[in-house]
Amino acid sequence: MPDVNSQEVPAASTATIGLARGRGMQTLVSIQYLRATAAIMVVYYHIFSNRVAEHWAAGRNIGLSGVDIFFIISGFIMWTSTSQQRGGQFAFLKRRVFRVYPMWWMALTIWILMRFVIPDRLHNADVTASSVICSYLLFPHFHNVFMGRVWPILVPGWTLQLEIFFYAVFSLTLLVKGRAARLGATISILCVLAAVGSLFAAHSAVIKAYTNPLLLEFAAGIFLSPFLPHLQRLSPWLGLALMVFGLALLIINYQLIVEEGFNRVLILGIPACLIVAGALVLEPILDRKPNSILLLFGDASYSLYLTHPIAISIAAVIWEKLHLPVGAGVATIAFIPFALAAALIFAVLVYHHVEQPLLRKLLASHRNGPKLAAALLNEGGLAGDAPALVLPSDTPA
């Protein structure tokens, strides 16, 4: 794996390190596996939000950390893909908008329509004029049902609100001259914002969202990025130990897990960072014989993240129409693989038949449309952003 911070890499915009090896592009297999794993963890967590499985939620909270892994990956990828770049903040933001919003709008629209088709299942959906507008814009606002939560109508979109803000902050630091100075400036801004959110109670949804302590996880990913070449020279046993230790911390901290705040960074963010670092150490081993299924789920992770509430709801309707058991114990255990399989199949179909064609169509008029579409399909962070690695290249934006 080349040194991604090498001065020999031309500095311009970005080109993907794609998922399809036959296209002459390059993938960090470890990141793809983490994308797939993190998305599946989030799906697992949300399966228990459905009434079919809500009575038995053993181990549910472990799935929360999928989001923390995504945030760390996002910071890692954004720095790695722009480490040689200065300026170009508007092109950077345009790419992010193309990557995040179209699929978000599609998933949100379907979710709102489902609110009226199966209202008994989506009675917690906050569908008002103001919430619809704010949700489509990914503008932070307080949820009218889950009081105090800064959530859009399609709840997983709260992470996208944070991602969009991170992109805005990151784009401004592209103006800073010198990699070291830009690295320090980016991490410092994120840490200051997180400190404000940790020390002071926010009564505004915007301030609460934009000073979220989870911004520290983006900073952690950025911090990891320059060490990639060194991480890949470490012993694979150390990488495995880091991942096992991170997972062990998640299990040990199970009863302490919280959904937000600085405590979440400590309880979930630190183990997630260890897992990401360990996976990067294992990259040379994982790259020898990549698993095509995991790579596919990594590709489709954004579609999976956005559409899994839809798939789980449909799976629950089918489950009950078939008069299958509902409640605690065996009934829930059986529903978990059923709903997970439904979410994965639906996501892969959406990725191939909606996400890829949609992005290519949106960029058809761009002079480098095909290349840019390929890049964006493999960029990202969480949810909109669950990226494969994107390195600097001379491909125009």
C-alpha positions as CSV (number, residue, x, y, z in Angstrom):
1,M,0.0,0.0,0.0
2,P,1.5,3.3,-1.0
3,D,2.2,6.1,1.4
4,V,-1.0,8.2,1.0
5,N,0.8,11.3,2.2
6,S,3.6,11.0,-0.2
7,Q,4.6,14.2,-2.0
8,E,4.8,12.2,-5.2
9,V,1.0,12.1,-5.3
10,P,-0.4,14.9,-7.5
11,A,-2.5,17.4,-5.6
12,A,-5.8,18.3,-7.1
13,S,-9.2,16.9,-6.4
14,T,-10.1,13.3,-5.8
15,A,-10.4,10.0,-7.6
16,T,-11.7,6.9,-6.1
17,I,-9.9,3.9,-4.9
18,G,-12.7,1.8,-6.2
19,L,-14.3,-1.3,-5.1
20,A,-14.0,-3.1,-8.3
21,R,-10.5,-4.3,-8.6
22,G,-10.9,-5.0,-12.3
23,R,-11.2,-1.3,-13.0
24,G,-7.6,-0.7,-12.0
25,M,-8.5,1.1,-8.9
26,Q,-7.4,0.4,-5.3
27,T,-9.4,-0.3,-2.2
28,L,-8.6,-0.4,1.5
29,V,-10.3,-3.7,2.1
30,S,-10.3,-3.1,5.8
31,I,-12.3,0.1,5.5
32,Q,-14.8,-1.7,3.2
33,Y,-15.2,-4.5,5.8
34,L,-15.7,-1.9,8.5
35,R,-18.3,-0.1,6.4
36,A,-20.3,-3.3,6.0
37,T,-19.9,-4.3,9.6
38,A,-20.9,-0.8,11.0
39,A,-24.0,-0.7,8.8
40,I,-25.1,-4.1,9.8
41,M,-24.6,-3.2,13.5
42,V,-26.9,-0.2,13.1
43,V,-29.5,-2.4,11.4
44,Y,-29.2,-4.9,14.3
45,Y,-29.8,-2.1,16.7
46,H,-32.9,-0.8,14.9
47,I,-34.5,-4.2,14.5
48,F,-35.5,-3.9,18.1
49,S,-37.3,-0.7,17.5
50,N,-40.0,-2.7,15.7
51,R,-42.8,-4.0,17.8
52,V,-42.2,-7.5,16.6
53,A,-38.9,-7.5,18.4
54,E,-39.2,-4.8,21.0
55,H,-39.8,-7.2,23.9
56,W,-36.4,-8.8,23.7
57,A,-33.4,-6.7,23.1
58,A,-30.4,-8.6,24.4
59,G,-27.2,-7.1,23.2
60,R,-29.1,-4.4,21.3
61,N,-26.9,-1.5,22.4
62,I,-23.7,-3.0,20.9
63,G,-25.2,-2.0,17.5
64,L,-25.0,1.7,18.5
65,S,-21.3,1.7,18.0
66,G,-21.7,1.2,14.3
67,V,-22.3,4.9,14.0
68,D,-19.2,5.7,16.0
69,I,-17.1,3.5,13.6
70,F,-18.7,5.4,10.7
71,F,-17.7,8.8,12.1
72,I,-14.1,7.7,12.7
73,I,-13.9,6.3,9.1
74,S,-15.4,9.5,7.8
75,G,-12.7,11.6,9.4
76,F,-10.0,9.2,8.3
77,I,-11.2,9.2,4.7
78,M,-11.7,12.9,4.4
79,W,-8.2,13.7,5.5
80,T,-6.6,10.9,3.5
81,S,-8.4,12.0,0.3
82,T,-7.4,15.6,0.7
83,S,-4.1,15.5,2.5
84,Q,-2.3,17.1,-0.5
85,Q,-5.1,19.5,-1.4
86,R,-5.3,23.2,-0.7
87,G,-8.4,25.2,-1.6
88,G,-11.1,23.7,-3.8
89,Q,-13.6,23.9,-0.9
90,F,-16.6,24.6,-3.2
91,A,-15.8,21.6,-5.4
92,F,-15.4,19.5,-2.2
93,L,-18.8,20.6,-0.9
94,K,-20.4,20.0,-4.2
95,R,-19.2,16.4,-4.3
96,R,-20.5,15.9,-0.8
97,V,-23.9,17.3,-1.6
98,F,-24.2,15.0,-4.7
99,R,-23.2,12.1,-2.5
100,V,-25.5,12.7,0.4
101,Y,-28.6,14.5,-0.5
102,P,-30.2,12.6,-3.5
103,M,-30.3,9.3,-1.8
104,W,-31.4,10.9,1.5
105,W,-34.3,12.6,-0.3
106,M,-35.4,9.4,-1.8
107,A,-35.4,7.4,1.4
108,L,-37.0,10.3,3.4
109,T,-39.8,10.6,0.8
110,I,-40.6,6.9,1.0
111,W,-40.6,7.0,4.8
112,I,-43.0,9.9,4.8
113,L,-45.3,8.2,2.4
114,M,-45.2,5.0,4.6
115,R,-46.3,7.1,7.5
116,F,-49.7,7.4,5.8
117,V,-49.8,3.9,4.4
118,I,-49.0,2.1,7.7
119,P,-49.7,4.8,10.3
120,D,-50.0,2.3,13.2
121,R,-46.3,1.3,12.7
122,L,-44.9,4.8,12.1
123,H,-47.0,6.7,14.7
124,N,-43.7,8.2,16.1
125,A,-42.8,9.8,12.8
126,D,-42.8,13.6,13.2
127,V,-44.5,14.7,10.0
128,T,-45.2,18.4,10.2
129,A,-44.5,21.2,7.7
130,S,-41.5,22.5,9.6
131,S,-40.1,19.1,10.3
132,V,-40.4,18.0,6.6
133,I,-38.6,21.1,5.4
134,C,-35.8,20.8,8.0
135,S,-35.5,17.1,7.4
136,Y,-35.1,17.4,3.6
137,L,-32.4,20.1,4.2
138,L,-30.8,18.0,7.0
139,F,-31.1,21.2,9.1
140,P,-31.1,20.4,12.9
141,H,-34.4,20.7,14.7
142,F,-36.0,19.2,17.8
143,H,-38.2,16.2,17.2
144,N,-41.8,16.7,18.2
145,V,-42.3,13.1,19.5
146,F,-38.9,12.2,20.9
147,M,-38.6,15.4,23.0
148,G,-35.1,16.9,23.2
149,R,-33.7,14.8,20.4
150,V,-32.3,16.6,17.4
151,W,-33.6,14.1,14.9
152,P,-35.1,14.4,11.4
153,I,-38.3,12.5,10.4
154,L,-36.2,9.5,9.2
155,V,-34.3,9.2,12.5
156,P,-31.0,7.7,11.2
157,G,-30.5,11.0,9.3
158,W,-29.3,12.6,12.5
159,T,-25.9,11.3,11.7
160,L,-26.1,13.0,8.3
161,Q,-26.8,16.3,10.0
162,L,-23.5,15.9,11.8
163,E,-21.7,14.7,8.7
164,I,-22.8,17.8,6.7
165,F,-21.6,20.1,9.4
166,F,-18.3,18.2,9.5
167,Y,-17.9,18.7,5.8
168,A,-18.6,22.4,6.1
169,V,-15.9,22.7,8.8
170,F,-13.5,20.5,6.8
171,S,-14.0,22.6,3.7
172,L,-13.0,25.8,5.5
173,T,-9.8,24.2,6.7
174,L,-8.8,23.4,3.1
175,L,-7.8,27.1,2.9
176,V,-5.1,26.6,5.5
177,K,-1.6,26.4,4.0
178,G,0.5,23.4,4.9
179,R,-0.6,19.9,5.8
180,A,0.6,20.0,9.4
181,A,-1.1,23.4,10.0
182,R,-4.3,22.2,8.4
183,L,-4.3,19.0,10.4
184,G,-3.9,20.9,13.6
185,A,-6.5,23.5,12.7
186,T,-9.1,20.9,11.7
187,I,-8.6,18.8,14.8
188,S,-8.5,21.9,17.0
189,I,-11.8,23.3,15.7
190,L,-13.6,20.0,16.2
191,C,-12.2,19.6,19.7
192,V,-13.2,23.1,20.7
193,L,-16.8,22.6,19.4
194,A,-17.0,19.3,21.2
195,A,-15.7,20.9,24.4
196,V,-18.4,23.6,24.2
197,G,-21.1,20.9,23.8
198,S,-19.7,18.9,26.7
199,L,-19.4,21.8,29.1
200,F,-22.5,23.9,28.3
201,A,-26.2,22.9,27.9
202,A,-27.6,23.9,24.5
203,H,-31.2,25.1,24.2
204,S,-31.0,25.5,20.5
205,A,-31.2,22.5,18.2
206,V,-28.6,23.9,15.9
207,I,-26.1,24.6,18.7
208,K,-26.7,21.2,20.2
209,A,-26.0,19.5,16.9
210,Y,-23.0,21.6,15.9
211,T,-21.3,21.2,19.3
212,N,-22.0,17.5,19.6
213,P,-19.1,15.8,21.4
214,L,-19.3,13.1,18.7
215,L,-17.3,15.6,16.6
216,L,-14.3,14.2,18.5
217,E,-14.7,10.9,16.6
218,F,-14.2,12.7,13.3
219,A,-11.1,14.2,14.8
220,A,-9.9,10.8,15.9
221,G,-10.3,9.5,12.3
222,I,-8.3,12.5,11.0
223,F,-5.6,11.9,13.6
224,L,-5.3,8.2,12.4
225,S,-4.9,9.0,8.8
226,P,-1.3,10.2,8.6
227,F,-0.2,7.1,10.5
228,L,-1.6,4.7,7.9
229,P,1.7,3.7,6.4
230,H,3.1,3.1,9.8
231,L,0.1,1.1,10.9
232,Q,0.4,-1.2,8.0
233,R,4.0,-2.1,8.9
234,L,3.0,-3.3,12.4
235,S,2.5,-6.9,13.3
236,P,-0.9,-8.3,12.3
237,W,-1.1,-9.8,15.8
238,L,-1.1,-6.3,17.2
239,G,-3.9,-5.3,14.8
240,L,-5.9,-8.3,15.9
241,A,-5.2,-7.5,19.5
242,L,-6.5,-3.9,19.0
243,M,-9.7,-5.1,17.4
244,V,-10.3,-7.8,20.1
245,F,-9.6,-5.3,22.9
246,G,-11.9,-2.7,21.3
247,L,-14.7,-5.3,21.0
248,A,-14.1,-6.4,24.6
249,L,-14.5,-2.9,25.8
250,L,-17.8,-2.6,24.0
251,I,-19.0,-5.8,25.7
252,I,-17.7,-4.8,29.1
253,N,-19.3,-1.3,28.8
254,Y,-22.6,-2.8,27.6
255,Q,-24.6,-1.6,30.6
256,L,-23.0,1.9,30.5
257,I,-23.8,2.6,26.8
258,V,-25.5,5.9,26.2
259,E,-26.8,7.4,23.0
260,E,-25.2,10.8,23.1
261,G,-22.9,13.2,24.9
262,F,-19.2,13.0,25.9
263,N,-19.8,9.8,27.8
264,R,-20.7,8.1,24.5
265,V,-17.3,9.2,23.1
266,L,-15.6,7.5,26.0
267,I,-17.7,4.4,26.1
268,L,-18.2,3.8,22.4
269,G,-15.8,6.1,20.6
270,I,-12.6,4.8,22.1
271,P,-13.3,1.2,21.4
272,A,-14.5,2.1,17.9
273,C,-11.2,3.9,17.3
274,L,-9.2,0.9,18.5
275,I,-11.2,-1.3,16.1
276,V,-10.6,1.0,13.1
277,A,-6.9,1.2,13.9
278,G,-6.6,-2.6,14.3
279,A,-8.4,-3.1,11.0
280,L,-5.9,-0.8,9.3
281,V,-3.0,-2.7,10.7
282,L,-4.5,-5.9,9.3
283,E,-4.9,-4.3,5.8
284,P,-2.0,-6.2,4.2
285,I,-3.4,-9.5,5.3
286,L,-7.0,-8.7,4.4
287,D,-5.9,-7.4,1.0
288,R,-4.5,-10.7,-0.1
289,K,-7.9,-12.4,-0.6
290,P,-10.8,-10.0,-0.3
291,N,-14.3,-11.3,0.5
292,S,-16.5,-10.3,-2.4
293,I,-19.7,-10.4,-0.2
294,L,-18.3,-8.1,2.4
295,L,-17.0,-5.8,-0.3
296,L,-20.5,-5.7,-1.8
297,F,-22.1,-4.9,1.5
298,G,-19.4,-2.2,2.0
299,D,-20.4,-0.7,-1.4
300,A,-24.0,-0.8,-0.5
301,S,-23.5,0.5,3.1
302,Y,-25.0,3.9,2.4
303,S,-28.1,2.4,0.8
304,L,-28.3,0.0,3.7
305,Y,-28.0,2.8,6.3
306,L,-30.7,4.9,4.7
307,T,-33.2,2.2,3.7
308,H,-33.0,-0.3,6.5
309,P,-35.9,1.3,8.5
310,I,-38.0,0.8,5.4
311,A,-37.0,-2.8,4.9
312,I,-37.4,-3.7,8.6
313,S,-40.9,-2.2,8.6
314,I,-41.9,-4.1,5.5
315,A,-40.4,-7.3,6.9
316,A,-42.5,-6.8,10.1
317,V,-45.7,-6.4,8.1
318,I,-44.9,-9.6,6.2
319,W,-44.0,-11.4,9.4
320,E,-47.4,-10.6,11.0
321,K,-49.3,-11.3,7.8
322,L,-47.9,-14.8,7.9
323,H,-49.1,-15.0,11.5
324,L,-45.7,-15.8,12.7
325,P,-45.1,-15.5,16.5
326,V,-44.5,-12.1,18.0
327,G,-43.1,-11.3,21.4
328,A,-40.1,-12.2,23.5
329,G,-37.8,-15.2,23.2
330,V,-37.8,-17.5,20.2
331,A,-40.1,-15.2,18.2
332,T,-37.7,-12.3,18.4
333,I,-34.6,-14.5,17.8
334,A,-36.2,-15.8,14.6
335,F,-37.2,-12.3,13.4
336,I,-33.7,-10.9,13.7
337,P,-32.1,-12.9,10.8
338,F,-35.3,-12.4,8.8
339,A,-35.3,-8.6,9.1
340,L,-31.5,-8.4,8.6
341,A,-31.7,-10.5,5.4
342,A,-34.5,-8.3,4.2
343,A,-32.5,-5.1,4.9
344,L,-29.4,-6.4,3.2
345,I,-31.2,-7.7,0.1
346,F,-33.2,-4.5,-0.2
347,A,-30.0,-2.4,0.2
348,V,-28.1,-4.2,-2.5
349,L,-31.0,-3.8,-4.9
350,V,-31.2,-0.1,-4.2
351,Y,-27.5,0.3,-4.6
352,H,-27.4,-1.4,-8.0
353,H,-30.7,-0.1,-9.4
354,V,-31.1,3.3,-7.8
355,E,-27.9,4.7,-6.1
356,Q,-25.4,4.0,-8.9
357,P,-27.7,5.0,-11.8
358,L,-28.9,8.1,-10.0
359,L,-25.5,9.4,-9.3
360,R,-24.3,8.7,-12.8
361,K,-27.4,10.5,-14.2
362,L,-26.9,13.5,-12.0
363,L,-23.3,13.8,-13.2
364,A,-24.0,13.0,-16.9
365,S,-23.5,16.6,-18.0
366,H,-20.2,16.9,-16.1
367,R,-17.1,16.8,-18.3
368,N,-15.7,14.1,-16.1
369,G,-19.0,12.6,-15.1
370,P,-18.2,8.9,-15.2
371,K,-15.0,9.3,-13.3
372,L,-16.6,11.6,-10.7
373,A,-19.6,9.3,-10.3
374,A,-17.2,6.3,-9.7
375,A,-15.3,8.4,-7.1
376,L,-18.4,9.5,-5.3
377,L,-19.9,6.0,-5.2
378,N,-16.9,5.0,-3.2
379,E,-16.5,8.1,-1.1
380,G,-18.4,8.9,1.9
381,G,-18.2,8.4,5.6
382,L,-21.2,7.4,7.3
383,A,-24.3,7.2,5.8
384,G,-23.8,9.3,3.1
385,D,-20.7,8.6,4.2
386,A,-19.5,5.3,4.6
387,P,-16.6,5.6,2.3
388,A,-14.2,3.5,0.6
389,L,-10.8,5.1,0.5
390,V,-10.3,8.0,-1.8
391,L,-6.8,9.3,-2.5
392,P,-5.6,12.5,-4.1
393,S,-5.1,12.3,-7.8
394,D,-5.1,14.6,-10.8
395,T,-8.7,13.9,-11.8
396,P,-10.5,17.3,-12.1
397,A,-13.5,17.8,-9.8
